[in-house]
Amino acid sequence: MNTARPFPRLASINRSQLLLHSVDVENLIEPDHSARGIWELVGRLDLSHYYSEIFAVEGHAGRDHTAPQLLISLWLYAYSRGVSSAREVARRCAYEPGFAWLCGLQPISHRTLAGFRSDHKEAVDDLFVQVVGMLSAEGLITMERFTLDGTKIKANASGNTLRRKEKIEAHLALAREQVLKMNEQTAQEEKLSARRAAAQRRAARQRVSRMEAALREVERLQEGKRHTGDRSTSRASTTDPEAHVMRNGEGGTVPSFNVQLITDTAHGLVVNVEATTDAIDYRQVDAALKRCEEQLGILPAELVADGDYTNHASVQATADAGVDFYGSWRDSWRPSERDAHGRCGNFISSAFPYDAARDVYSCPAGNLLTLLKIKEDENGVRTRVYRASKATCRRCSLRDQCGPKKQKPGWARSISRNEDPPASAAFKVKMETEAAKQIYRQRSQLAEFPHAWLKERCGLRQFRCRGRIKTSIEATWACLSYNLIRWFSIRRKFQAQVAAWA
Ligand code: SF4
């Protein structure tokens, strides 16, 4: 008897058929989907900044303009899904339920999306402030305590595009020559479509303007270096001249922008964002306070920032603005066994006993260093300089141990002591208290969470746009998306709590 099992009967796949599907667009996504929340919220915002730039009006000929509410909602939803490419958003509008629901399954051009994102700086800033106002009205932003922190985000330019001045000048000459040639090539132009020829001429002109901007930037950098006595050669990117080489979190040095975020500590929501070209955070506190005042019309009661921001200038700026500043002071002086000149033991400046009553220092040979002068820098830091007598040091047997290795004939030992301005002295006393330390300890978690979100969830590891203004706009879109998603999450938690209590 044949006991072999018959071959399984399988459903066939017919790929040669044409199907018509009916799609219920409204039910593509569930009622509490974040795309609906974004659409509804954007609908409550005042979009008059965008409307004022639309020339297609009722009763006149021309194509309808894509609704700003749709484009704003698409970008906010895209960043919340980690999508920052305009082409990818346009693709997803055809098949991904959230995008498809937003655009009603109508195709959207990636050029429309890209142009809308990077233009309208004022309108995007206005949207951001409106959302901050809404969050504030709901009590989620208290304006009591802000944190300030920066994160480096790669520019849309590779390290290979960095050029020295001579190279940029050579490339610029070539680019200008090419523009001239293209303007003369009318015969060849006839063979190309008018649109293609115009695009080629535009690309050539853009290349010239990028080279000119790179040349200006490299000259500006060199001018800055001349003032500081730095003899190193400056380079600028020919793709994004405003991007500067910065060390990023992964340890690499690539053209980047330093994005400064101001976060309200009540619920970790971002209240201000700006892309800067400064590789260091040293001078950012004053600029951040000005942005708060200009855009929000208010200054926080307290500001918390890390050691990169903590210096005399920042402390003075916050004191002048009436903001209570919390930071981590990094003293440049550290006790060590040897100083920069190789001196050790009793010959290190810090080992010289100071007599406050007579305002003098005593040296290891028992001689006195008396006050020579008092200097004051632009931050109000006073430096008191004490010096021993030249004649005494010349005759001293300890001169080799006390002086630098290379001594000039008229050398005499001197000691400098910095005196903090009153604001810095008060700041240091405050930061020794337990209450201040506790406030500072909360900083890293609150300030760095939005950075991680922007990079991991919004996909903002590298900018798509170029130039400081456009990258600022892109960072603002990502922060808007972050604030909205965080708002929805807080609201969901609150509703779950209410349901649990009921
Ligand atoms: S070199 Fe001058 S300062 Fe130094 S130990 Fe001698 S006398 Fe004192």
Residues whose N, C-alpha, C, O or C-beta is under 5 A from the ligand:
A	BS01	SF4	C363 P364 A365 N367 A388 T392 C393 C396 L398 R399 C402 R413
